[in-house]
């Protein structure tokens, strides 16, 4: 399986990956079997589940739309984590069905060109990007960080 669809939330939250989104979307499991409670965080999580042969096709099924509608009615906040936009089409497929889409980029890893191309592809797919998150910022480098609205870029300098 390609690393961009490896799924690791089950490790992060120390829950099972045996029954997850793949099984629900394929009609193998019901919703109550794939939702797991993460007690330390006080929230529920649905992991990837087993590796499906057709992940993008599963995301386009009506069951995905139904799941998102159900989750929206039963939770205050629903976060859907997808693989990188430039690797597969999952983010575009899911992004058309959610209320808010945010682009996540890693400091020092994703280039401005990659971020721009990702935004362009999402917009072409009909996804309305509401903002961006820059993660993995090195504390030393963030001491003199600046930003501006409608500007895609970043800079930093050492504190004198």
C-alpha positions in Angstrom: 0.0 0.0 0.0 1.4 3.4 -0.9 2.5 5.4 2.2 0.2 8.3 1.5 -2.8 6.1 2.4 -1.2 4.2 5.3 -3.6 5.4 8.0 -2.1 5.8 11.4 -4.8 7.3 13.6 -5.4 4.0 15.2 -1.8 4.1 16.5 -2.1 7.7 17.6 -5.3 7.0 19.6 -4.5 3.4 20.6 -7.7 2.0 19.1 -8.3 -1.0 16.8 -8.0 -0.6 13.0 -9.9 -3.9 12.3 -13.2 -2.2 11.6 -13.1 1.3 10.1 -14.2 3.6 7.3 -13.3 1.1 4.6 -15.6 -1.5 6.0 -18.5 0.9 6.6 -18.3 2.4 3.1 -18.1 -1.1 1.5 -21.3 -2.1 3.5 -19.4 -4.8 5.5 -19.9 -3.1 8.9 -22.6 -0.8 10.4 -21.7 2.6 11.9 -21.9 1.5 15.5 -19.2 -1.1 14.8 -16.7 1.4 13.3 -17.1 4.3 15.7 -14.6 4.0 18.6 -14.4 6.3 21.7 -11.0 7.8 22.6 -11.4 8.3 26.4 -8.4 10.4 27.0 -9.5 13.0 24.5 -13.2 12.6 25.1 -14.0 12.1 21.4 -14.9 9.5 18.9 -12.8 8.3 16.0 -13.3 6.2 12.9 -10.0 4.8 11.6 -9.2 3.8 8.1 -9.9 0.1 8.7 -8.4 -2.5 6.4 -6.8 -1.5 3.1 -9.5 -1.4 0.4 -8.7 -2.2 -3.2 -10.7 0.9 -4.4 -10.3 3.8 -1.8 -11.3 6.7 -4.0 -14.3 4.8 -5.3 -15.5 4.1 -1.8 -15.3 7.8 -0.9 -17.6 8.6 -3.8 -20.4 6.3 -2.6 -23.6 7.6 -1.1 -22.7 6.0 2.2 -19.9 8.6 2.6 -22.3 11.4 2.1 -24.7 9.8 4.5 -22.0 9.3 7.1 -21.0 13.0 6.9 -24.6 14.1 7.2 -25.1 11.8 10.2 -21.9 13.0 11.9 -22.8 16.6 11.3 -26.1 16.0 13.1 -24.5 14.1 16.0 -21.3 15.9 16.7 -20.2 19.5 17.4 -17.1 19.2 15.2 -16.2 16.6 12.6 -12.6 16.5 11.2 -11.8 14.4 8.2 -8.1 13.8 7.5 -7.2 12.9 4.0 -3.9 11.9 2.2 -1.9 14.7 0.6 -3.7 16.4 -2.3 -0.9 15.9 -4.8 -0.7 12.2 -4.2 -4.3 11.1 -4.6 -7.7 12.6 -5.3 -9.2 11.8 -1.9 -9.0 15.3 -0.6 -10.9 16.7 -3.6 -13.6 14.0 -3.3 -14.2 14.6 0.4 -13.7 18.3 0.2 -16.8 18.7 -2.0 -18.9 17.1 0.7 -17.8 19.0 3.8 -18.6 22.5 5.2 -15.1 23.8 5.6 -11.8 22.7 4.0 -8.4 23.7 5.4 -5.1 23.0 3.6 -2.4 21.7 5.9 1.3 22.2 5.0 4.4 21.2 6.9 7.0 23.9 7.6 10.2 23.2 5.8 8.8 20.2 3.9 6.1 21.6 1.6 7.2 24.2 -0.9 5.2 27.3 -1.8 4.8 25.7 -5.3 3.3 22.5 -3.8 0.9 24.5 -1.7 -0.2 26.7 -4.6 -0.7 23.6 -6.9 -2.7 21.8 -4.2 -4.9 24.9 -3.8 -5.4 25.1 -7.5 -6.4 21.5 -7.8 -8.8 21.7 -4.9 -10.4 24.8 -6.4 -10.7 23.2 -9.8 -12.5 20.2 -8.1 -15.0 22.6 -6.6 -13.6 22.6 -3.1 -13.8 26.0 -1.3 -10.6 26.3 0.9 -11.3 28.5 3.9 -7.8 28.7 5.2 -4.5 27.0 5.8 -2.6 25.4 8.7 1.2 25.5 8.9 2.3 22.7 11.1 5.7 21.5 12.3 7.0 25.1 12.8 10.3 25.0 14.6 10.1 27.2 17.7 13.5 28.8 17.1 12.4 29.8 13.7 9.0 31.1 14.8 10.3 33.9 17.1 10.0 36.5 14.4 7.2 35.2 12.3 5.0 37.5 10.2 2.0 37.0 7.9 -0.5 38.9 5.9 -4.0 38.3 4.5 -4.2 37.1 0.9 -0.4 36.3 1.0 0.8 32.7 0.6 4.3 32.5 2.0 6.3 32.8 5.2 9.6 34.2 6.4 11.6 34.3 9.6 14.7 35.7 11.0 16.9 35.0 14.0 16.2 37.2 17.0 19.0 39.7 17.6 
